[in-house]
Amino acid sequence: MSDITRIESGARMSQVVIHNGIAYLAGQVGAEGASVTEQTEAVLASVDRLLAEAGTDKTKLLTAQIWVADITDFAEMNAVWDAWVAPGCAPARWTGEAKLATPRFKVEVIVTAAV
């Protein structure tokens, strides 16, 4: 079995788990109550930071799962996403509407990336 590396690991969860050359990130959220744009920017900054800690970056994204609390915010979230995603490196992606951990969270992003 390959080694498993955990980054920012706690009793409940790790922010990143690396196994067999794949980095799995926990769901990232922004500041409660901030706008969709601000939360998405904060989430993607967290993704960048965690990918760097894992020894990879957004050019190696494999998948992205995005949850928005209100699907009418889809276009606002996408405007930030589209400016952030590396040209020619868009991951397989799905987006859905869901109740998030608190009503003040508007966006959550979960990604996997090759290391």
C-alpha positions as CSV (number, residue, x, y, z in Angstrom):
1,M,0.0,0.0,0.0
2,S,1.2,3.5,-0.8
3,D,1.9,6.0,1.9
4,I,-0.8,8.3,2.9
5,T,0.0,11.9,3.7
6,R,-2.4,14.1,5.7
7,I,-2.1,17.9,5.8
8,E,-3.7,20.1,8.4
9,S,-5.1,17.0,10.1
10,G,-7.4,17.2,13.1
11,A,-9.6,14.8,15.0
12,R,-12.5,15.1,12.6
13,M,-10.9,15.7,9.2
14,S,-7.8,16.6,7.2
15,Q,-7.7,19.5,4.8
16,V,-5.7,17.4,2.3
17,V,-5.1,13.7,2.0
18,I,-2.5,12.5,-0.6
19,H,-2.5,8.9,-1.8
20,N,-1.1,7.3,-5.0
21,G,-0.2,10.7,-6.5
22,I,-3.7,12.3,-6.0
23,A,-4.4,15.1,-3.6
24,Y,-8.0,15.1,-2.2
25,L,-9.0,18.4,-0.6
26,A,-11.7,18.8,2.0
27,G,-14.5,21.2,1.2
28,Q,-13.4,24.8,1.4
29,V,-15.6,27.7,2.4
30,G,-15.2,31.4,2.8
31,A,-16.1,33.9,5.5
32,E,-19.6,33.5,6.8
33,G,-21.9,36.2,5.6
34,A,-19.6,37.5,2.9
35,S,-20.9,37.9,-0.7
36,V,-20.8,35.0,-3.1
37,T,-17.9,36.7,-5.0
38,E,-15.9,37.2,-1.8
39,Q,-16.6,33.7,-0.5
40,T,-15.6,32.2,-3.9
41,E,-12.4,34.3,-4.0
42,A,-11.5,33.1,-0.5
43,V,-12.3,29.5,-1.2
44,L,-10.1,29.5,-4.3
45,A,-7.3,31.2,-2.4
46,S,-7.6,28.4,0.1
47,V,-7.5,25.8,-2.7
48,D,-4.4,27.4,-4.1
49,R,-2.7,27.4,-0.7
50,L,-3.6,23.8,0.1
51,L,-2.6,22.6,-3.4
52,A,0.8,24.3,-2.9
53,E,1.2,22.5,0.5
54,A,0.5,19.2,-1.3
55,G,3.1,19.9,-3.9
56,T,0.8,20.7,-6.8
57,D,-1.3,23.5,-8.3
58,K,-4.5,24.3,-10.1
59,T,-3.0,23.3,-13.5
60,K,-3.2,19.7,-12.3
61,L,-6.9,19.7,-11.1
62,L,-8.8,16.5,-12.0
63,T,-12.2,17.2,-10.5
64,A,-14.1,20.0,-8.9
65,Q,-17.4,19.7,-7.0
66,I,-19.1,23.0,-6.2
67,W,-22.0,23.6,-4.0
68,V,-23.9,26.8,-3.9
69,A,-26.6,27.5,-1.3
70,D,-28.7,29.3,-3.9
71,I,-28.5,28.3,-7.5
72,T,-29.4,31.8,-8.6
73,D,-25.8,32.7,-7.4
74,F,-24.4,30.3,-10.1
75,A,-23.4,33.1,-12.5
76,E,-21.7,35.2,-9.8
77,M,-19.7,32.2,-8.6
78,N,-18.8,31.2,-12.2
79,A,-17.4,34.7,-12.9
80,V,-14.9,34.2,-10.1
81,W,-14.2,30.6,-11.1
82,D,-13.7,31.4,-14.8
83,A,-11.1,34.1,-13.9
84,W,-9.3,31.7,-11.6
85,V,-9.2,28.4,-13.5
86,A,-5.9,27.9,-15.5
87,P,-6.5,28.2,-19.3
88,G,-6.6,24.7,-20.9
89,C,-6.6,23.0,-17.5
90,A,-10.3,23.0,-16.6
91,P,-11.2,19.9,-14.4
92,A,-14.2,17.7,-14.7
93,R,-16.7,19.7,-12.7
94,W,-20.2,19.5,-11.3
95,T,-22.2,22.0,-9.5
96,G,-25.3,21.7,-7.3
97,E,-27.5,23.5,-4.9
98,A,-27.3,22.4,-1.3
99,K,-27.8,23.6,2.3
100,L,-24.3,24.2,3.6
101,A,-23.0,23.9,7.1
102,T,-24.6,27.2,8.1
103,P,-27.0,29.5,6.2
104,R,-24.2,32.1,6.1
105,F,-22.0,29.9,3.8
106,K,-22.9,30.5,0.2
107,V,-20.2,28.5,-1.7
108,E,-18.2,25.3,-1.0
109,V,-15.6,23.8,-3.3
110,I,-14.0,20.4,-3.2
111,V,-11.2,19.5,-5.6
112,T,-8.9,16.6,-6.4
113,A,-5.6,17.1,-8.2
114,A,-2.6,15.1,-9.5
115,V,0.5,15.6,-7.5
